[in-house]
Amino acid sequence: MNIWKDTKWRCNPVLYNTKRRTGLRFRFQREVNCNVKRACKDFGNWLRKEYEFPIRVVIYFKSTPYIKAMDGDYVSATFFEPFDKLVKPYIRVATGDYEEMLSEWGEDNALAAILGSVAHELTHYFQWINDSTLMNMGMERQANNYRKKIIKAYAKTREHP
């Protein structure tokens, strides 16, 4: 079973029969590096062609190196998973450490790390939308596995991110 292609959400009349906004949207803080913006937009265009987003999810790209999660931890990305499926989910991704990653890892790996964070958090979106029953560690393991799968599939479509 591919969680990104799973359609269990169609069995939920609140989701499937309600007129709601769908799709994947990106919002960038002004200070986000232009190369990061370009790579993310290209990735988003590919994702929209390959996968269905039945409840609109907006990804906010921040110019800070970390984001403070609801539990107080500083992380590179978060997914807001509302209890009520009528409330829109969202993702926040930190990109402020791009320059540091660029100097340490090179451009391709630095961009792939940011796109990997997007893929990881989108896996949580698909877990949420399909009411995944995995426990916490299983959810993270699945998100890490899909991060690799999605980035590998995307890498086959281009030379550089």
C-alpha positions in Angstrom: 0.0 0.0 0.0 1.3 3.5 -0.9 0.0 6.0 1.7 0.5 8.8 -0.8 -1.9 7.1 -3.3 -4.3 5.6 -0.7 -7.9 6.7 -1.1 -9.4 5.8 2.3 -10.4 9.4 2.6 -13.1 8.9 0.0 -15.0 6.7 2.5 -15.4 9.8 4.8 -18.5 11.7 3.6 -17.3 14.8 5.4 -14.2 14.9 3.2 -15.5 13.4 0.0 -18.9 15.0 -0.3 -18.2 18.4 1.0 -17.2 21.2 -1.3 -13.9 22.3 0.0 -10.6 23.7 -1.3 -8.2 21.1 -2.5 -4.7 21.0 -3.6 -1.2 22.0 -2.6 -0.1 25.6 -2.1 3.2 27.2 -1.2 3.8 30.5 0.6 7.3 31.9 1.0 8.7 34.5 3.4 10.3 37.2 1.4 13.8 36.4 2.7 13.8 32.8 1.5 16.6 32.2 -0.9 15.5 32.4 -4.6 17.2 29.1 -5.5 15.2 27.4 -2.7 12.0 29.0 -3.9 12.7 27.8 -7.5 13.5 24.2 -6.4 10.4 24.1 -4.1 8.1 25.4 -6.8 9.4 22.8 -9.3 9.0 20.1 -6.7 5.4 21.3 -6.0 4.5 21.3 -9.7 5.7 17.7 -10.0 3.8 16.7 -6.8 0.6 18.1 -8.1 0.9 16.1 -11.3 1.6 12.9 -9.4 -0.6 13.0 -6.3 -4.0 14.1 -5.2 -4.4 16.5 -2.3 -8.1 16.2 -1.3 -7.9 18.8 1.5 -5.9 21.9 0.7 -2.6 21.9 2.5 -0.5 25.1 2.5 3.2 24.9 3.0 4.8 27.9 4.6 8.5 28.3 3.9 10.2 30.3 6.6 13.6 32.1 6.4 14.6 30.9 9.9 17.0 28.0 10.5 14.5 26.3 12.8 10.8 26.4 13.7 9.5 26.1 17.2 7.1 23.2 17.4 4.0 23.1 19.6 5.9 21.0 22.2 8.7 23.7 22.4 11.3 21.7 20.4 13.1 23.5 17.6 12.7 21.5 14.3 13.3 21.8 10.6 9.6 21.3 9.7 6.2 20.6 11.2 2.8 19.4 10.2 -0.3 20.9 11.9 -2.7 18.0 12.1 -6.1 19.3 13.2 -8.4 17.0 15.1 -11.4 18.2 13.0 -11.0 17.3 9.3 -12.9 20.4 8.4 -10.1 22.6 9.7 -7.3 23.1 7.2 -3.9 21.5 7.9 -0.6 23.2 7.2 3.1 22.6 7.0 5.9 24.9 8.0 9.4 24.4 6.7 12.6 26.2 7.9 15.0 27.2 5.1 17.3 29.6 6.9 20.1 27.1 7.2 20.3 26.7 3.4 23.5 28.7 3.1 25.2 26.6 5.8 24.1 23.4 4.1 25.2 24.7 0.7 28.7 25.3 1.9 28.9 21.9 3.7 27.0 19.6 1.3 26.8 21.4 -2.0 23.7 22.7 -3.8 22.0 19.5 -4.8 22.2 17.9 -1.3 21.2 21.2 0.4 18.1 21.5 -1.8 17.3 17.8 -1.5 17.4 18.1 2.3 14.7 20.9 2.2 12.6 19.0 -0.4 13.0 15.9 1.9 11.5 17.8 4.8 8.6 18.7 2.5 8.1 15.0 1.6 8.4 13.9 5.2 5.7 16.3 6.4 3.4 15.6 3.4 3.6 11.9 4.4 2.1 13.0 7.8 -0.6 14.8 5.8 -1.4 11.6 3.9 -1.4 9.6 7.2 -3.8 12.1 8.7 -6.1 12.3 5.7 -6.3 8.4 5.5 -6.7 8.0 9.3 -3.5 5.9 9.6 -3.5 3.7 12.7 0.3 3.4 13.1 1.7 4.4 16.5 4.0 7.4 16.9 7.3 5.6 16.0 5.6 3.8 13.1 4.4 7.1 11.8 7.9 8.6 11.9 9.5 5.5 10.4 6.9 5.6 7.5 7.4 9.3 7.0 11.2 8.8 6.8 10.8 5.9 4.3 8.5 7.9 2.1 10.8 10.9 2.3 13.4 8.7 0.6 11.0 7.2 -1.9 9.5 10.5 -3.0 12.8 12.2 -3.4 14.2 9.3 -5.3 11.2 9.3 -7.7 11.5 13.0 -8.2 15.3 12.8 -8.8 14.6 10.4 -11.7 12.8 13.3 -13.5 15.6 15.8 -13.5 19.4 16.2 -13.2 19.4 18.7 -10.3 16.7 19.6 -7.7 
